[in-house]
Amino acid sequence: MNIVEMLGYAASIMIALSLTMKNIVKLRVLNFVGCMLFTTYALLINAWPVAVTNGFIACVNVYFLIKKHQEKTSQQSLVY
């Protein structure tokens, strides 16, 4: 097994693990890591549809993580 295959397996494990999370933030973080690993893997093997799709999903995860962080910050400011 070479490094590229190991990267693909690591990406698969991260995506599968993310889907077992009950906490949405943990799910999105692990899914983001998996998507970035899959994007890298896809670029290394020239699988452009896989790279584009996982790159897009990684951006969606970042968007919702930022949104969740902003909601948490605004709720904390209302408490004080």
C-alpha positions in Angstrom: 0.0 0.0 0.0 1.4 3.4 -1.0 0.9 6.8 0.6 -1.8 7.8 -1.8 -3.9 4.7 -0.9 -3.3 5.3 2.8 -4.6 8.9 2.3 -7.8 7.5 0.6 -8.4 5.1 3.4 -7.8 7.8 6.0 -10.3 10.0 4.3 -12.9 7.1 4.2 -12.4 6.5 7.9 -12.8 10.2 8.8 -16.0 10.5 6.8 -17.4 7.3 8.3 -16.4 8.3 11.8 -18.0 11.8 11.3 -21.4 10.1 10.6 -21.4 8.5 14.0 -21.2 11.8 15.8 -24.3 13.1 17.7 -22.7 16.5 18.2 -23.1 18.5 15.0 -19.9 20.5 15.5 -17.8 17.3 15.9 -19.6 15.8 12.9 -18.8 18.9 10.8 -15.2 19.1 11.9 -14.5 15.4 11.3 -16.4 15.6 8.0 -14.3 18.6 7.0 -11.1 16.8 7.7 -12.3 13.8 5.7 -13.4 16.0 2.8 -10.0 17.7 2.7 -8.2 14.3 2.8 -10.5 13.1 -0.1 -9.9 16.3 -2.0 -6.1 15.8 -1.7 -6.4 12.1 -2.6 -8.6 12.9 -5.6 -6.1 15.6 -6.9 -3.3 13.1 -6.6 -5.1 10.5 -8.7 -6.6 13.1 -11.1 -10.2 12.3 -10.1 -11.6 15.8 -10.7 -15.3 15.1 -9.9 -14.3 13.6 -6.5 -12.0 16.6 -5.8 -14.6 19.2 -6.8 -17.4 17.5 -4.8 -15.4 17.0 -1.7 -13.9 20.5 -1.9 -17.4 21.9 -2.1 -18.6 19.8 0.9 -15.6 21.0 2.9 -16.6 24.6 2.1 -20.2 23.9 3.3 -18.8 22.4 6.5 -16.7 25.5 7.1 -19.7 27.8 6.4 -21.9 26.1 8.9 -19.1 25.9 11.5 -18.6 29.7 11.2 -22.3 30.2 11.4 -22.6 28.0 14.5 -19.7 29.9 16.1 -21.3 33.3 15.4 -24.6 32.1 16.9 -22.8 30.9 20.0 -20.9 34.2 20.3 -24.0 36.3 19.9 -25.9 34.3 22.5 -23.1 34.7 25.0 -23.1 38.5 24.4 -26.8 38.6 25.2 -26.3 36.8 28.5 -23.9 39.5 29.8 
